[in-house]
């Protein structure tokens, strides 16, 4: 995957070649086959990883016409988890995500473009009360029938956001100005 993206993303998410027919998918939240993860450098010495435990969303997947694909994701920002309770409390505060005022982040795609075996998914990402364009680079992992009579498709996506773009002005040092998004989703086709 390309590593030079601007913007955060979520979502998402995630469409590329695979199914011959356009279909709507719901992200498999119940089965926990989806992850919205992130990482940021700590002092430039190591990576600090985290995840959002509570999110939901849908996507449309059309192999023959990727430009018709859509992605919609809602993340409950209170669900941030960096494996450290005090840090998570600080990240929920007004200095960072301000979850009391802005309890959700959203991503709504505005265009999907095929780029080789990847998709560039551009959309509006809203975080901390600020909406900015974000492009995610997504790739199909696999698709097909599941053991329970359904059809699934799975994607991974990556993106970047700058903290200052979303009114997160706490200075974490020069090496910690951007957040990498690392997203993996599995969707269940809706009938």
N, C-alpha and C positions, 0 to 999 in steps of 0.2 A: 504494500500500500504506500502511496505517496505520503511523505512526512511533512510537506510544507503547506499546511492549511491554515487559514485564519478563521476564527469564529469557534463557538462551542457547539455542541450538539447532542445532542442526544440523539435521540432519538434516535437514533435512529436510524437513522435507520434506513434504509437498507433495502435496496432493491436492485436486482440485476437479472441476468438471463436465467431462465429455468422453466417456468410453466408456460405452456402454449396458449393458455386461455387467461384472460384478465380475471382476477379473483380478489376478494376482500379477505384479509387476515386479521385476527385479533392476537395481540401479543400474549403468549402463554404465561401470564402472571401467576395463575393458580398453581401450575406445575413448577414454577420457579426455573423456567428455561429461558430466562432473559436477565441481562445485567446492564446497568448504566454505571460504569466505573469511571474514575478519573485518577490522574496523578499530577503532582506538582513537585518541583525540586525543593528540597529542604536545604537552604543555605548553599545550594550548589554542590552539596556533598553526597546526597542520596535522593531517592524518590520517596515521597509520601503518597500512599495509595488510599483511595476511599471508594465508596459506593453509595448509591441511593437505593434503599431497600424497598421503597414503595413508589411504584409508577405503573402507568397503564397506557395502552395505545393501540392503534390500528395502522395497517398499511395495505395498499393495493399493489398487486404485483402482476405485470403484464409483460411477458418475455418479448412479444412481438412489437410492443409499443411502449417502451420505458418512459417516454415523455408523458404518458397518461398515469404513471404511478403517483401515489400520494402517501404521505406519512403524517400522522398526528400522534403526539406523545405528551402526556402530562406527568410531571414528576412532583411528588410531595417532598419539598425541600427539608421538612422536619425529619425525614428519614435518613439524613446523611449519617454515614458510619465510617469512621477512619480507624476503628479498633482502639479508640482512646476517648473515654467518656468526657473528660474535661475539655479536650480539644473540640470534640463534637459540639459541646455546649457553646464554646466560643465561636465556632463556625456558624451556629444558628443565630448568633447575636446580630445586632444592628451593624457591627463592624464588618460583617461578611455577608451572609445570606439574608439577614433580617426577616427570618421566617414568621415572626409575629405579624408583620405587615404584609409580607409576600410569601404565603405558604406554598405556592406552587410555581414551578417553572414549566414552560410549554415550548414545543417545537411543532410548527406547522409548515410542511413543505410548500414551496411555490414553484419549483421546477425540478425535474430529474433528467439528467443527460447521461447517455452512454459514453464511457471513456474506456475503450478496450473491453476488458472483462470486469470493469468496475463501473459504478454509477456515482456521479456527482449529484448529491441531493442538497439542493439549496432551499433554505426556508427561513422563516422568522423565528428566532429564539428569544424567549422572554425569560429573564432572570433578574431578581431583585428590582422588579418594576421597570426594567429597561428592555426594549425590544430592538434587536439588531439582526441583520442577515447573517446566516451561518451556513457554511458548506460542509457536508459530511462526505467522506469517501467510503462507499459501501461495496461489499462483495458478497455474492451468494456463497454460502457454505454448502448447502444441500437442500433437497426437497424430495417429497414423496409421501407415500402412504405411511400412517402410523399403525401400531398394533390395536388401536381402539376404533378403527373404522374411519378415521379422519385423514386429512391431508395437511402436511406441514411444510413450511419453508423457513430456513434459517439464514441469517445474514450477520456479518460483522461490519462495524463502521468506526471510523476515526475522525476526529476533528480537533480544533484548538480554539480556545477563547482567551482573550486578554481580560484580566481582572478589572482594569480601569474602565473598559468598555461597558461594564455592568455596575458601575458605581461602587465597586469594591476598592476603596482607596487605601486600606491598611497596607503599609509598605513592608513587604516580606523580603526585600532585598532584590538586587538586580537579576539573580538567577530564577526568581519566583514570580515572574510577571504574567506568565501564561499557564493555562491548565490544559493538559491533554485529555481528551475524551476517548474512552475505549468502550465501545458498545457492542453487545452481542445479543441478538434476539431470535427467538423461534416463534413463529406465528402459526395459529391453527386456522385453516381456511373455514370461512363462514358459509353456511349453506344458503 
